[in-house]
Amino acid sequence: MKILVVLLTIFSLSSTVSFAAKKKRKGGKYGPAGCGLGAMIFKGKSGMMFNVMAATTNGSGNQTFGMTTGTLGCDGDDKVAAVSFIQNNRVALQNDVARGEGETLSAYLELIQTEQPNVAALKSNYSKIFTTESDAEQIYSNINAYL
């Protein structure tokens, strides 16, 4: 009976890892364990032991949380994260765009993964980006129009 339990455990873990590994071979950006806390903890480690530990950690429920919220190395909806960032940091972002530099602006540009941002265009179009009636979604669209 113990042997059967051990074999079933090994089979279920190896099938999880091999299923995730197929996603990687098809051009995915996640390792064999997928995204999640386990992938973050064992990032850069290779080998079956680390993959199984990462997959087991991810299977504890945090992978679903990461996929839902776009955290723990999982891709989420970038627009939702950017709009939320604008809502929570609007005044600081406005100040940074007006100056053409700053931590909040840098963090926002990193969040939306802009490689060569045209910060000068943002600064010169400040009044068009941040209008009195614009909400966070409109500001998001306005910023993207000038990047």
Beta strands, then each sheet from edge to edge (+ up, - down):
end
